[in-house]
């Protein structure tokens, strides 16, 4: 009776191996190494440095020696995260399947804000710099270079040292810093137009300051379209 309880306990301790073989043959370290090698070959990003460390497998597992190359996959083709479970399978009839937990680091350069930025600001070379970060931990993605921004503005304010992500970007900039803009103001139902210079940047709806080209007066305005701002009362 005691032997039966122990056997059941061992079976429950390793539910991810189907089926268990009574004959030892396949090296567990080789299974772990296969999972790591596959990740580095198939999931590494161009220009990035990947490190992957497989967790130890249950030493009580007994896997039959596989007579075919091991099949490796990431279930559901999921995006690579800091912790993944890699499936290693012996594809022969009656073969086994093991899930190998792996801790991953993917180090590459990403854009980080160099100073505080406001909502609606455009992003230029002086606003960000490159830093090496572990992108496997960045669940919301990242921006690697200015070309990915494509003239878009910020959807929310950011503090210095923030990793720039795609979700932080709004629409494309309708007005950029230093652009000549047409200023429109409504006074008693009459639209008055004047030329100005944008002191900020942003997409339609973004607030910024503009300088009247004639008087030099600085005014608050809202971007109403490409090259056009509405002066606030």
C-alpha positions in Angstrom: 0.0 0.0 0.0 2.8 2.4 0.9 4.5 1.7 -2.5 1.3 2.6 -4.3 1.1 6.0 -2.6 4.7 6.9 -3.4 4.2 6.0 -7.0 1.1 8.1 -7.3 2.9 11.0 -5.7 5.7 10.8 -8.2 3.2 10.8 -11.1 1.5 13.9 -9.8 4.8 15.7 -9.4 5.5 15.5 -13.1 2.2 16.1 -14.9 3.9 17.7 -18.0 5.7 14.5 -19.2 3.5 12.3 -21.3 4.1 9.4 -20.9 6.9 8.7 -18.4 9.2 5.9 -19.4 10.6 3.5 -16.8 13.9 3.3 -18.7 16.4 6.2 -18.3 17.9 7.3 -21.6 17.4 10.9 -22.6 19.5 13.4 -20.7 17.5 16.0 -18.9 20.3 18.5 -19.3 20.2 17.8 -23.1 16.5 18.6 -23.1 17.1 21.9 -21.3 20.0 22.8 -23.7 17.8 22.0 -26.7 15.1 24.4 -25.4 17.7 27.2 -24.9 19.4 26.6 -28.2 16.1 26.8 -30.0 15.1 30.1 -28.4 18.4 31.6 -29.3 18.2 30.5 -32.9 14.5 31.3 -33.5 13.5 34.0 -31.1 16.5 36.3 -30.9 16.0 39.8 -32.3 18.5 41.2 -34.9 21.2 43.2 -33.2 20.1 42.1 -29.7 22.0 40.0 -27.1 19.9 37.2 -25.7 20.7 35.2 -22.6 18.4 32.2 -21.8 18.6 30.0 -18.7 16.5 26.9 -18.4 15.3 25.9 -14.9 16.3 22.5 -13.6 13.8 19.7 -14.5 12.5 17.2 -11.9 15.4 14.7 -11.4 12.8 12.0 -10.9 11.8 12.2 -14.6 12.9 9.2 -16.7 12.7 9.8 -20.4 13.3 7.2 -23.0 16.1 8.0 -25.5 14.4 9.6 -28.5 15.2 8.0 -31.8 14.4 11.2 -33.8 15.5 14.9 -33.6 13.6 16.6 -30.8 10.7 18.9 -31.8 10.7 22.3 -30.1 8.0 25.0 -30.0 6.6 27.9 -28.0 3.0 27.1 -27.3 0.6 29.5 -29.1 3.5 31.2 -30.8 3.4 33.7 -27.9 5.5 36.8 -27.8 8.8 36.3 -26.0 8.6 37.4 -22.4 11.0 37.3 -19.4 9.7 33.8 -18.5 8.6 31.3 -21.1 7.7 27.7 -21.2 9.3 25.9 -24.1 7.7 22.6 -25.3 10.3 19.9 -26.1 8.7 16.7 -27.7 10.0 13.4 -28.9 8.0 13.0 -32.1 8.3 9.2 -32.3 5.2 7.0 -31.6 4.7 6.8 -27.9 7.2 9.6 -27.4 7.2 12.1 -24.5 6.6 15.8 -24.1 8.3 18.1 -21.6 7.8 21.8 -20.9 11.0 23.5 -20.0 10.7 26.8 -18.0 13.2 29.3 -19.3 14.2 32.8 -18.0 15.1 35.1 -20.9 16.9 38.4 -21.2 16.9 40.3 -24.6 19.2 43.2 -24.4 19.0 45.9 -27.2 19.0 49.7 -27.6 15.7 51.5 -27.1 14.7 55.1 -27.0 14.5 56.8 -23.6 13.3 60.3 -22.9 16.2 62.7 -22.1 13.9 65.4 -20.5 10.3 65.8 -19.4 8.0 66.0 -22.4 4.4 67.3 -22.6 1.3 65.9 -24.2 1.2 66.9 -27.9 5.0 67.4 -28.1 6.8 66.1 -31.1 9.9 64.0 -30.6 13.3 65.0 -32.0 16.8 63.8 -31.6 17.4 66.1 -28.6 14.4 64.7 -26.7 15.5 61.1 -26.6 18.6 58.9 -26.4 19.4 55.2 -26.8 19.9 53.0 -23.8 20.4 49.2 -23.6 17.4 47.6 -21.9 16.0 44.1 -21.4 13.1 44.3 -23.9 11.8 40.9 -22.7 10.4 42.7 -19.6 8.8 45.5 -21.7 5.2 44.2 -22.0 4.0 47.2 -23.9 6.7 47.2 -26.5 9.4 49.8 -27.2 10.6 52.2 -29.9 14.1 51.5 -31.3 14.6 54.6 -33.5 13.1 57.9 -34.5 12.0 56.5 -37.9 9.4 54.4 -36.1 7.8 57.6 -34.7 7.1 59.0 -38.2 6.2 62.5 -37.1 3.7 61.4 -34.4 3.3 63.4 -31.2 2.9 62.3 -27.6 -0.5 61.1 -26.3 0.5 61.9 -22.7 3.2 63.7 -20.7 6.4 61.8 -20.0 9.1 62.2 -17.3 12.8 62.0 -18.1 14.2 58.5 -18.2 11.0 56.9 -19.6 11.2 54.1 -22.2 9.2 55.2 -25.2 6.5 52.7 -26.2 4.2 52.7 -29.2 1.2 53.3 -26.9 2.6 56.6 -25.8 2.3 58.1 -29.4 -0.7 59.9 -30.7 -1.4 60.9 -34.3 1.1 62.6 -36.6 2.2 66.1 -35.9 0.1 68.7 -37.7 2.4 71.5 -36.5 6.1 71.3 -35.6 8.3 73.6 -33.5 9.4 76.6 -35.6 6.7 76.1 -38.3 5.1 79.1 -39.8 1.4 78.8 -38.9 -1.7 80.6 -39.8 -3.3 81.9 -36.6 -7.1 82.3 -36.4 -9.0 84.1 -33.7 -12.7 84.7 -33.4 -13.6 88.1 -32.2 -17.3 88.9 -31.9 -18.1 86.4 -34.6 -15.5 87.8 -37.0 -12.5 85.5 -37.9 -9.2 87.3 -37.7 -6.1 85.8 -39.3 -2.4 86.5 -38.8 0.9 84.8 -39.4 2.8 83.3 -36.5 5.5 80.9 -35.5 4.8 77.7 -33.5 6.7 77.4 -30.2 5.5 73.9 -29.7 4.4 70.9 -31.7 1.5 68.5 -31.8 -1.4 66.9 -33.6 -4.9 68.4 -34.1 -6.3 69.3 -30.7 -2.9 69.8 -29.0 -2.3 73.0 -27.0 0.8 75.0 -27.7 2.2 78.6 -27.7 2.6 80.6 -30.9 4.4 83.9 -31.5 2.7 86.5 -33.6 5.1 87.2 -36.4 4.2 90.9 -36.5 3.9 91.9 -32.9 6.1 89.2 -31.3 3.4 88.6 -28.7 3.2 85.0 -27.4 -0.3 83.5 -27.4 -1.9 80.3 -26.3 -3.5 78.3 -29.2 -4.9 74.9 -30.2 -3.8 73.1 -33.3 -6.8 73.0 -35.6 -5.1 71.4 -38.7 -1.9 71.2 -40.6 -0.2 74.6 -40.3 -3.2 76.2 -38.6 -3.9 77.1 -35.0 -6.9 78.6 -33.2 -5.8 81.3 -30.8 -7.4 80.9 -27.3 -9.3 83.8 -25.8 
